[in-house]
Amino acid sequence: MERVFPARFGALFILVLLQIPLLFAQSERGTIAGSVHDTSGAVVPGVKITVVNAATNVATNTVTNDAGDYTVPSLPVGLYNIRVEKDGFRPAQVTGLTLNAATNARADITLEVGATQQAVEVQATAVQLQTEDAKISSTVTNQMVDQLPLVVGGTLRSPFDLAALTPEAKNVGGDTGFVLGGGQAAGYATTLDGISANTSRALQVSWVSSNAPSLEAITEFTVDSNGFKAEYGHAGGGVMTFSSKSGTNDFHGTAYEFLRNNDFDANYFFSNKQGLPRPIYKQNDFGASIGGPIWIPKLYNGRNKSFFFFAYEGFRNRQGANAFTTAVPTPEMYDGDFSNWVDKNGKQIPIYDPTSQVTNVDGTVTRTQFPNNKIPSSLFDPLSVQALQAFQASGVLKPNTGAAPGSVGYVNNNYTVSQGSNVNPINKWSIKGDHVFSERNRISGYYGYDRESFGPGPSGPATLPGLYTTFNDNRQNTDVLRFSWDRIFGPTKFNHFYAGGNNWRQNHNPPQEYIGNWKSKVCLPNVPDCGQNLINFDFSNGYGSWGGRANNGSENTIYGYNDDFTWVRGSHTFKGGGMYQLTHYNGFGRQCISGCATFNFTETGRAGDTNFATAGGNPFASFLLGWADNGQLDTIRFIGQQWQYFAGYAQDDWRVNPKLTLNFGMRWETTLPPTGLNDRWADFSPTRPNPKAGNIPGAVIFAGSGPGREGSRRLADTYYRAWGPRFGFAYSLHAKTVIRGGYGRSFSAITTVTGSTHTMGFTLTQAFPNTSNGILPSFLLKDGLPPWTAPPFVNPSVSNGASVAWWQGREATRPPDDNNFNLSIQRQLSSSMVLETSYNAVVGSHLQTGLLNYDQLNPAFLDKYGVDLLTSSVTSAGAVAAGITPPFPTFVQLWGKRATVAQALRPFPQYSDVNTASGGGDHSGHSAYHAGIIKLQKRYASGMTFQTSYVFSKLLTDSDSYWPGSAAADQYNRHLEKSIGQYDVTHNFKLGLIYELPFGRGKRWLSHGIASRLLGNWRVSTINIYTSGTPVGIGTTYSLPIVAGRTVPYVTSYEGWRAPVQGSFDPSVDNFFVPYQSGPFPKQGKGTPYSGIGNVTRYNPKVRYFANLNENLSLAKSFPIHEQIRLDFRAEAFNAFNRVRFGTGSTTLQEQNFGHLTSNSYILNTPRQIQFALKLYF
């Protein structure tokens, strides 16, 4: 696995050297443009313009055209000086012009007649208005990246925490719930130096953060949510553009330590009420950075041409879990003594001897209870005995709560896990180099390295001890490479080539104690391999799972090759280019390679009774006897899929006159159908005859060449009609007001979700279910797993009796489609402050989702036959009387006790499910988003900078996320799926502020003496976010034989869901919802008027979670050490006022905790956390 990435990067550089014209544009580079006039207002053509990077002294030259305009594209982020020269005029110079990532800066200059020796200097102090395009964008500056308080909680500081400060960014759904603008969760794009920083699957914040540099290596980043030019695409809702930091002509750097300790933190709400201590948390985030010219004494001085920047960040922590209780066998149970196995009333629960069972004349089965509930050791399964010897090598697991034998507390919830911890060491470093060969040729290269692991702490993980734990180590490795080459062909022609890749790998392994010669210790017969891992034992009714599953993981790689060409001609700036992106997902694993066995109470309960309350029995007793209720095995899996993406664009920025700029563009893109690794690739065909299902339609087809295959590597069609027109305008009403607007059609990426999909016939996950309700075991441990056959199976009937995956033909490559509209007004309020109001709208179609299930039973059959008949056997008298027969000869043999009338009436009765979600989604979703935005931004001046915004928005959709939920409740009528969005936030206010107190040297007050030293150089920073709660949805335990997706409950109203509350919500006395069977929640299910598909939408717009009110505060003091050296001390508080944001309790109507909050799992935020930091700047 490790050798693949460097080899492919070698190929990448060969392609760079060969200058293959593969194109795209998502560049982080900016553009400086302007006009030159004389004092009368006349344009001045032929003026020499020299744009100089103030930090590196690297210059770019151009001249003004006949209209007096100039444009310098593809410039790195930074401060710039502009020198303007023309014979007969006094030279002019603009200094301190700020250029942000992926933005335009404008500098209009007036020349005065006079001697060329006398230069006129103008300081670019005024904040920039966006007069060149209609893009809705927010920039997080380097000062904000450096000085705003960012929580370091369980991992490194993340740029996503800062991105959440921008107006239309929302992170309300955890790791998979980050949303930009009107896009889907996990549908956004991220770029680092122009190349995608995403992984090859639907996104998680933690995965993308691994690909991003340390915050110390990010100059700044920009978040765009609407008004994209044609050069931008392949993103749903918006794009985050990271710009890596470069070295300068002077050596600069940092060294820092961020410290957290649970002694300074607040406790969780319910832990406080229960008198439980704070869980252990110790943390250190530390590192250093340095950048400057490449300088080798007496050999090479790289000032003005060669630069480097290096950053390292390390993270060490130890984290305990909140204490929890579970159930474990009592000491005497290991000897077969279940005499203390009692219910809540102290009554003994019987343990039956399954070997004593007899079949009665009427077909029923009778068992005899073990005398006094004691199982003779002679009946113990020999493999169970071997397994217990292995488990107990590290100690006997027994109750620790102190409950007395004979009480229910002695056998139920009798073990408290209060010790143990997890550790998450991380090492991240990056290095970047820039070199200027000449004024016309410049290159840049970047390499990023990230190694993360999640493992047990010194005393083991916070789980059951020893081999009983199912804890797995998780290792994540990332390598990131970027390369760019800027070629200037003349004063009006510029080319920017850039390429790179990310390889993010993830591997889950059992702790090393599991790895050993298990074949000689405990080996379940007839498994693929029992040498590397212990058998995994699962227990129902409280005991959980013992032993770890074997390793699994994935490799997620993206390579991108890009080029932009810019040609300035007259008042037009033409730009064209495109992209080729290759995306790989490789999945590997062998989770149940040693076998997985599950034990239930039914095997030692009353024969055939599946109700624990009446059956008795005990899953650990079933384990001692070796009677497995069901089992599973996995063969070794190494699978993969590859996607290829092409895009091209052309655009024209036309400066019609000094007040009006128009942007025209067109973008085309396509994604080729995926291919499988070594053609181990399959798909469902709805028309292909299925030979083992009586040749009814619906069978598996196989990629590649050879017998039984399709003769093609691709099993879907290509969609070629993804054309995206773009239009924008920027009109300067006067010098301090700009009106901007635009329309664009853009397309999101097509992304695999689970990755490990469409491998029917090439991998095997074999289940061994129990078909007798526990009267007989699925298998006996000593005998091993039932017979099975190893893959591959190039057989069109291979998935009969199971789920099958379908690409849906051309829909597989039709990208999600957004129509974007925006209109905004910018107003400069002062030289450092800009107010912007805007309206954004996004209408989405063909969104990636998992709504469709083509094998759902038509709901009309529910009305026609009723639940009882649909759930009966297809051979029952009722089915025969209704004229229903098996749909193919082997139907009953295939499905066994699941050969129901409902299964027989499915569109494809040979399958349990036709899955369209796991691969690339079914592209059937829709959305509509509208937002009004007010943003006020103050550039740093007079010791203060801030960015604040308010967004009023609404999102309607049936497809919230790239990570699909359940399928539609009714495949044939999907109107119930359209609702207010899961991530809809009506009101969203944000403030990020940095304020240097006006005391001390160089400040307004107390600039001298001891008071200056004590009270000077203090700084306050804050991130305040206040948002509405997201909408609430409810579910039901009632199920229907026709439902393949979510089960929809009934309500009589969307009003009256909330229980009344006196004063502030207190979960000890208040419920979130009114009780089930009251108010709008009627009793429902079989035998009631409410027994079909329900009527409630996915989320109720009138009932929302409690608002999110959060303040992160930082107090810092700087200690000057030398002119270029200072030390900062910070004290930071996250959730500074320790607000508690309660959830809803259970949202399932019939559950006991419906609307009732009982534990910390129902708290939506974390208690106050305190962090201290020291940071040295030089």
Stockholm file with secondary structure:
# STOCKHOLM 1.0

chainA/1-1178         MERVFPARFGALFILVLLQIPLLFAQSERGTIAGSVHDTSGAVVPGVKITVVNAATNVATNTVTNDAGDYTVPSLPVGLYNIRVEKDGFRPAQVTGLTLNAATNARADITLEVGATQQAVEVQATAVQLQTEDAKISSTVTNQMVDQLPLVVGGTLRSPFDLAALTPEAKNVGGDTGFVLGGGQAAGYATTLDGISANTSRALQVSWVSSNAPSLEAITEFTVDSNGFKAEYGHAGGGVMTFSSKSGTNDFHGTAYEFLRNNDFDANYFFSNKQGLPRPIYKQNDFGASIGGPIWIPKLYNGRNKSFFFFAYEGFRNRQGANAFTTAVPTPEMYDGDFSNWVDKNGKQIPIYDPTSQVTNVDGTVTRTQFPNNKIPSSLFDPLSVQALQAFQASGVLKPNTGAAPGSVGYVNNNYTVSQGSNVNPINKWSIKGDHVFSERNRISGYYGYDRESFGPGPSGPATLPGLYTTFNDNRQNTDVLRFSWDRIFGPTKFNHFYAGGNNWRQNHNPPQEYIGNWKSKVCLPNVPDCGQNLINFDFSNGYGSWGGRANNGSENTIYGYNDDFTWVRGSHTFKGGGMYQLTHYNGFGRQCISGCATFNFTETGRAGDTNFATAGGNPFASFLLGWADNGQLDTIRFIGQQWQYFAGYAQDDWRVNPKLTLNFGMRWETTLPPTGLNDRWADFSPTRPNPKAGNIPGAVIFAGSGPGREGSRRLADTYYRAWGPRFGFAYSLHAKTVIRGGYGRSFSAITTVTGSTHTMGFTLTQAFPNTSNGILPSFLLKDGLPPWTAPPFVNPSVSNGASVAWWQGREATRPPDDNNFNLSIQRQLSSSMVLETSYNAVVGSHLQTGLLNYDQLNPAFLDKYGVDLLTSSVTSAGAVAAGITPPFPTFVQLWGKRATVAQALRPFPQYSDVNTASGGGDHSGHSAYHAGIIKLQKRYASGMTFQTSYVFSKLLTDSDSYWPGSAAADQYNRHLEKSIGQYDVTHNFKLGLIYELPFGRGKRWLSHGIASRLLGNWRVSTINIYTSGTPVGIGTTYSLPIVAGRTVPYVTSYEGWRAPVQGSFDPSVDNFFVPYQSGPFPKQGKGTPYSGIGNVTRYNPKVRYFANLNENLSLAKSFPIHEQIRLDFRAEAFNAFNRVRFGTGSTTLQEQNFGHLTSNSYILNTPRQIQFALKLYF
#=GR chainA/1-1178 SS CTTHHHHHHHHHHHHHHHTCCCCBCCCCCEEEEEEEEETTSCBCCSCEEEEEETTTCCEEEEECCTTSEEEEEEECSEEEEEEEECTTBCCEEEEEEEECTTCEEECCEEECBSCTTSCEEEECCSCCCCCSCCCEEEEECHHHHHHSCCCCCSSCCCHHHHHTTSTTEEECSGGGCEEETTSCBTCCEEEETTEECCCSBSCCHHHHHHHSCCGGGEEEEEEEEECCCTTCCSCSSCEEEEEECCCCSSCEEEEEEEEEEGGGSCCCHHHHHHTCCCCCEEEEEEEEEEEEECEETTTEECTTTEEEEEEEEEEEEEECCCCEEECCCCGGGGGTBCTTCBCTTSCBCCCEEEEEEEECTTSCEEEEECGGGBCCGGGSCHHHHHHHHHHGGGCCCCCCSCCCTTSHHHHSSCEEECCCCEECCEEEEEEEEEEEEETTEEEEEEEEEEEEEEEEBTTBCSSSSGGGCCCCEEEEEEEEEEEEEEEEEETTEEEEEEEEEEEEEEEEECCGGGCSCGGGTCCCSSCSCCSSSCCEEEETTTTEEESCCCCEEEEEEEEEEEEEEEEEETTEEEEEEEEEEEEEEEEEECTTTTCEEEECGGGGSSTTCCCHHHHCCCHHHHHHHTEESEEEEECCEEEEEEEEEEEEEEEEEEEEETTEEEEEEEEEEEECCCEEGGGCCEEEEEEEEEGGGTTEEEEEEECBSSTTSCSBSCCSCCCCCEEEEEEEEEEEEETTEEEEEEEEEEECCCCBSSSSCSCBTTBCEEEECCSSTTSSCSEEGGGCSCCCCCSCCCCTTTTTTSEEECCCGGGGGCCCEEEEEEEEEEEEEETTEEEEEEEEEEEEEEECCCCCBTTCCCTHHHHHHHHHHHTSBTTSHHHHHTTCCCSSTTHHHHHGGGCBHHHHTSSSTTCSEEECSSSSCCCCEEEEEEEEEEEEEEEEETTEEEEEEEEEEEEEESCCBSSCCSCCSCTTCGGGGCEECTTCCSEEEEEEEEEECSBSTTSSBCCSHHHHHHHSSEEEEEEEEEECCCEECCBCSCCCTTCSSCCCCCCSCSSCCBCCCSSSCCTTTCCSBCCTTBTTBCCCSTTSSCCSSCCCCSSEEEEECCCEEEEEEEEEEEEEEETTEEEEEEEEEESTTCCCCBCCSBCBTTSTTBTCCCSGGGBCSCCCEEEEEEEEEC
#=GC SS_cons          CTTHHHHHHHHHHHHHHHTCCCCBCCCCCEEEEEEEEETTSCBCCSCEEEEEETTTCCEEEEECCTTSEEEEEEECSEEEEEEEECTTBCCEEEEEEEECTTCEEECCEEECBSCTTSCEEEECCSCCCCCSCCCEEEEECHHHHHHSCCCCCSSCCCHHHHHTTSTTEEECSGGGCEEETTSCBTCCEEEETTEECCCSBSCCHHHHHHHSCCGGGEEEEEEEEECCCTTCCSCSSCEEEEEECCCCSSCEEEEEEEEEEGGGSCCCHHHHHHTCCCCCEEEEEEEEEEEEECEETTTEECTTTEEEEEEEEEEEEEECCCCEEECCCCGGGGGTBCTTCBCTTSCBCCCEEEEEEEECTTSCEEEEECGGGBCCGGGSCHHHHHHHHHHGGGCCCCCCSCCCTTSHHHHSSCEEECCCCEECCEEEEEEEEEEEEETTEEEEEEEEEEEEEEEEBTTBCSSSSGGGCCCCEEEEEEEEEEEEEEEEEETTEEEEEEEEEEEEEEEEECCGGGCSCGGGTCCCSSCSCCSSSCCEEEETTTTEEESCCCCEEEEEEEEEEEEEEEEEETTEEEEEEEEEEEEEEEEEECTTTTCEEEECGGGGSSTTCCCHHHHCCCHHHHHHHTEESEEEEECCEEEEEEEEEEEEEEEEEEEEETTEEEEEEEEEEEECCCEEGGGCCEEEEEEEEEGGGTTEEEEEEECBSSTTSCSBSCCSCCCCCEEEEEEEEEEEEETTEEEEEEEEEEECCCCBSSSSCSCBTTBCEEEECCSSTTSSCSEEGGGCSCCCCCSCCCCTTTTTTSEEECCCGGGGGCCCEEEEEEEEEEEEEETTEEEEEEEEEEEEEEECCCCCBTTCCCTHHHHHHHHHHHTSBTTSHHHHHTTCCCSSTTHHHHHGGGCBHHHHTSSSTTCSEEECSSSSCCCCEEEEEEEEEEEEEEEEETTEEEEEEEEEEEEEESCCBSSCCSCCSCTTCGGGGCEECTTCCSEEEEEEEEEECSBSTTSSBCCSHHHHHHHSSEEEEEEEEEECCCEECCBCSCCCTTCSSCCCCCCSCSSCCBCCCSSSCCTTTCCSBCCTTBTTBCCCSTTSSCCSSCCCCSSEEEEECCCEEEEEEEEEEEEEEETTEEEEEEEEEESTTCCCCBCCSBCBTTSTTBTCCCSGGGBCSCCCEEEEEEEEEC
//
